[in-house]
Amino acid sequence: MSSGSDPFPAWFTALEARHLSRLTFAEVRRGLQALSALYVDRGKRLGTGAALEGSGKRAAFALFYAPLHFLLVRDVVRALGAGEAGPRSIVDLGCGTGTAAAAWAVESGSGCRVSGVDRSGWAVAEARWNYRALGVRGRALRGDLSKTALPGRGSGILAAYTVNELDDAARVSLLERLLAAARRGARVLVVEPIARRPFPWWETWSAGFRAAGGRDDSWRFPVDLPGRLRLLDRAARLDHRELTGRSLWLT
Ligand SMILES: C[S@@+](CC[C@H](N)C(=O)[O-])C[C@H]1O[C@@H](n2cnc3c(N)ncnc32)[C@H](O)[C@@H]1O
């Protein structure tokens, strides 16, 4: 469990300065509206990388969804006790801007190192900046998560908002590899949103995790967002008074 102070407020202030020096609030808001429309249309276009095309959508992902993913994953990690006797290292599959694994690392203590992998060069650069700004020891590399070696004992493996973006073959192979990594002693955490229509693959993954002794949870956490996030939330007609999500967890 983390013994340090909360890095979120200072990091978010720096993140705001970084992105609002490049784009106006209205441009980020338009990017957020476009990105949120893609999220609603999940599965059809996100896997193609459309979510990270264009400066507005990128800024919205970095300034809006990245902090939300940090906060949700931190709450999930706390609820599961996943940071206790924390992993020494975390492999973050489809790390995006890196904040989900950074949250787990912060909860796991200062010795924990993150290795992020993402096919987007923009996301990798953003993840590197976020690790530094959050005080997390980490590196992010561009690559295909299907080819990333998975660690065993003493390590954590995270796939946050990533599994739904894979094609069926990659998803089937990743499930097998994650279950094998857990048998070698890794702790595996998968996080996804609670979708209006449940993802067809979730039941298969849930059954696989539960058969191996893991758990499947749905979460709802109250949240008090920083002012700028509340403004973006309202402007994009979203409603994040609570953070919700679902997770699979296997140790
Ligand atoms: C919705 S984002 C989530 C990012 C991050 N995990 C988070 O929680 O904010 C999904 C990420 O997965 C990446 N991705 C999708 N398929 C991938 C693959 N086969 N290999 C590496 N990265 C992939 C995308 O580039 C994108 O950054």
PDBQT file of the ligand as one rigid body, heavy atoms in Angstrom, charges set to zero:
ROOT
HETATM    1  C1  LIG A 301      -9.163   2.861 -24.768  1.00  0.00    +0.000 C 
HETATM    2  S1  LIG A 301      -7.424   2.929 -24.752  1.00  0.00    +0.000 S 
HETATM    3  C2  LIG A 301      -7.064   2.595 -23.034  1.00  0.00    +0.000 C 
HETATM    4  C3  LIG A 301      -5.725   3.067 -22.619  1.00  0.00    +0.000 C 
HETATM    5  C4  LIG A 301      -5.302   2.853 -21.174  1.00  0.00    +0.000 C 
HETATM    6  N1  LIG A 301      -5.131   1.456 -20.852  1.00  0.00    +0.000 N 
HETATM    7  C5  LIG A 301      -6.222   3.512 -20.202  1.00  0.00    +0.000 C 
HETATM    8  O1  LIG A 301      -6.755   2.832 -19.313  1.00  0.00    +0.000 OA
HETATM    9  O2  LIG A 301      -6.434   4.724 -20.299  1.00  0.00    +0.000 OA
HETATM   10  C6  LIG A 301      -6.894   1.439 -25.531  1.00  0.00    +0.000 C 
HETATM   11  C7  LIG A 301      -5.422   1.455 -25.923  1.00  0.00    +0.000 C 
HETATM   12  O3  LIG A 301      -5.067   0.164 -26.414  1.00  0.00    +0.000 OA
HETATM   13  C8  LIG A 301      -4.157   0.349 -27.469  1.00  0.00    +0.000 C 
HETATM   14  N2  LIG A 301      -4.139  -0.896 -28.260  1.00  0.00    +0.000 N 
HETATM   15  C9  LIG A 301      -5.189  -1.497 -28.890  1.00  0.00    +0.000 A 
HETATM   16  N3  LIG A 301      -4.775  -2.656 -29.485  1.00  0.00    +0.000 NA
HETATM   17  C10 LIG A 301      -3.449  -2.785 -29.212  1.00  0.00    +0.000 A 
HETATM   18  C11 LIG A 301      -2.460  -3.752 -29.539  1.00  0.00    +0.000 A 
HETATM   19  N4  LIG A 301      -2.767  -4.844 -30.271  1.00  0.00    +0.000 N 
HETATM   20  N5  LIG A 301      -1.200  -3.586 -29.084  1.00  0.00    +0.000 NA
HETATM   21  C12 LIG A 301      -0.873  -2.491 -28.339  1.00  0.00    +0.000 A 
HETATM   22  N6  LIG A 301      -1.765  -1.529 -28.006  1.00  0.00    +0.000 NA
HETATM   23  C13 LIG A 301      -3.042  -1.668 -28.430  1.00  0.00    +0.000 A 
HETATM   24  C14 LIG A 301      -4.653   1.573 -28.196  1.00  0.00    +0.000 C 
HETATM   25  O4  LIG A 301      -3.630   2.195 -28.979  1.00  0.00    +0.000 OA
HETATM   26  C15 LIG A 301      -5.115   2.451 -27.011  1.00  0.00    +0.000 C 
HETATM   27  O5  LIG A 301      -4.077   3.311 -26.557  1.00  0.00    +0.000 OA
ENDROOT
TORSDOF 0
